[in-house]
Amino acid sequence: MITQTRKKKPVLVAAVALVVVAALASSYCWWNTNLLGVDSFCGGRLGSGDVRAALDSTGRVSQVSAQADPQRVGFTCTVERTSRFIGGDDQRVKISTDSRQGAFPFTTHFWKNPAARSYFKEGVTGAVAQDFGGYVVLPKSCWDKFGSWQDGSGVAIVEAEVQKGAVDAAGLARLLTRSARQVAEKAGCGTAALSAAPDLAAPSASRTTDVQNVCGVRGFALPKAAVVVSRAEPDLEQVNDGSVDTWACDLSLAGSAKGAVSFAVTSDKNFVEAAQKYPYGFKALPGDKGVAGSDQVVLHCDSSDVHFSAHWNTEYEGALIDSLHRDWGAYAKVKKATFQNFLDATVAAHSCPRVTLP
């Protein structure tokens, strides 16, 4: 009996060890892989392979939440990648359809740092950034299906917001494009352009700003009053000039304010037309040269209409108004002078007329 008991102990230990190993392997696979997982998320709006490519890291991809009515073309969906035991960073991204007004990627506080994005070179209009997200513009025939604005200034998009971690730019571009194709086909407004994988124009590396040739534009300088000593002074810049339709530059200002200002030029018809339909702030320029607002203009140029814009972050605006002793009139003049300097230095390169801001 003693001998038989001793023989059973190694067998029992081995069996327990196998159970433990199996449990650990099962737990590892559950938390860190998508073996035997689903083929798509959000009611078929997002392919699992595309989501994994965008969240290009280690861990398990899963759906966090979704509003995806099969009877509607619009949707909102959040997906994430999580890992355990192997130290991967968690990632989360929200994908949704929406309608944005005017030239939204260059004129709103939500869409920051236009030069830091990678722009689609041709075919579909879109842009992505690793730590922020991106958008793809849906075909124009789709726009009235996504709650377009009554003034006609709405642009229908599929957009992504990175809520945690960072994403792979090329993977996110494919995810957005394929989701946009699925949405457009469901709405009966699909186009062949949404079938191609986008080629991206990546931004340049950051570089020191030449204060006499800001953003690499010969002769472009900030007005003296726009520089707030010790709080917001020219420091670094990043430029994206690889896209046919869009040029952008972000200035990071040195100093305690952590200020930033961005400049952009686009001839993309989606944004140029939507901007002109935006009902607030535009005035006609003399000689039928275009229309102008306080921080954006659309000019009638040789080959097409072109949209120029400048955008200040709230930190820089706060530092500037403080430096002017809360004189709002002087503040408006400084911003106008900054934008005027930008236009003076850039319009000729785009075959656009020289204008004076009203």
Secondary structure, DSSP 8 states (H G I E B T S, - for coil): -HHHHHHHHHHHHHHHHHHHHHHHHHHHHHHH--TT--SEETTTTEEHHHHHHHS-SSSEEEEEEEE--TT-S--EEEEEEE--SS----EEEEEEEEEEESSHHHH-SSS--GGGSEEE-SSS-EEEETTTEEEEE--GGGGGGS---TTS-EEEEEEEEEEES---HHHHHHHHHHHHHHHHHHHT---GGGGS---EE-----EE--TTSGGG-TT----GGG-BTTTBEEEEEEEE--SSSEEEEEEEEESTT--EEEEEEE--HHHHHHHHH--SS-EE-GGG-EEE-SSEEEEE-SSSEEEEEEEE-HHHHHHHHHHTTT-HHHHHHHHHHHHHHHHHHHGGGGT-------
